[in-house]
Amino acid sequence: MELKKFTVKELEEYTGKNGKPAYVAYNGKIYDISQSGLWGGGEHMGMHHAGKDITEELELAPHGEEVLERLKLIGDLV
């Protein structure tokens, strides 16, 4: 399966609000977080928001990138 390519501007549309799915980018990959119970309404812990690149934010998190392995990889950030 070929992954969809997203620009930063396109990614900004996927906030999990107004019926849109919730996506985040990490290290150039786009993940669908819509079904994650930890990302209700496109927010995680009231500090992180869907529709953007969370690479730097994840470096400060109490967990590592292994949490992304549970999510659906859907695209690449270009």
C-alpha positions in Angstrom: 0.0 0.0 0.0 1.4 3.4 -1.0 1.2 6.0 1.8 -0.5 9.3 1.1 1.7 12.4 1.1 0.7 15.3 3.3 2.1 18.8 3.4 2.2 20.7 6.8 -0.7 22.8 5.5 -2.8 19.7 4.6 -2.0 18.0 8.0 -3.4 21.1 9.8 -6.9 20.2 8.5 -7.0 16.9 10.5 -7.6 18.1 14.0 -10.3 15.6 15.0 -12.9 18.4 15.0 -15.9 19.1 12.8 -16.2 15.5 11.7 -12.6 15.3 10.5 -10.2 12.5 11.5 -7.3 13.3 13.8 -3.8 12.9 12.5 -0.3 13.7 13.8 3.1 13.6 12.3 6.2 12.1 13.9 9.6 11.9 12.3 8.1 12.4 8.8 5.3 9.9 9.2 1.6 10.6 9.6 -0.4 8.6 12.1 -4.2 8.4 12.4 -5.0 8.9 16.1 -8.8 9.1 15.6 -9.5 5.8 17.4 -7.1 6.3 20.3 -8.9 6.8 23.6 -5.9 8.9 24.7 -6.6 11.5 22.0 -10.3 12.4 22.5 -11.4 15.3 20.4 -7.9 15.5 18.8 -6.3 16.4 22.2 -3.9 14.4 24.4 -3.6 15.3 28.1 -4.8 18.9 27.2 -1.3 19.7 26.0 -0.9 18.1 22.6 -3.2 18.6 19.6 -3.9 16.8 16.3 -3.2 18.3 13.0 0.5 19.0 13.6 4.0 17.5 13.9 4.6 16.3 17.4 8.2 15.1 16.9 9.7 17.7 19.4 6.8 17.3 21.8 7.2 13.5 22.0 10.9 14.0 23.0 9.6 15.6 26.2 6.9 12.9 26.9 7.2 10.3 29.7 7.0 7.6 27.0 8.8 7.0 23.7 7.8 6.6 20.1 6.8 3.0 20.8 3.3 4.3 21.6 2.9 5.2 17.9 3.3 1.5 16.9 -0.2 0.9 18.1 -1.6 3.6 15.7 -2.3 3.3 12.0 0.4 4.7 9.7 -1.3 6.5 6.9 1.2 8.8 5.2 4.4 10.8 4.9 5.0 14.4 5.7 6.5 16.1 2.7 
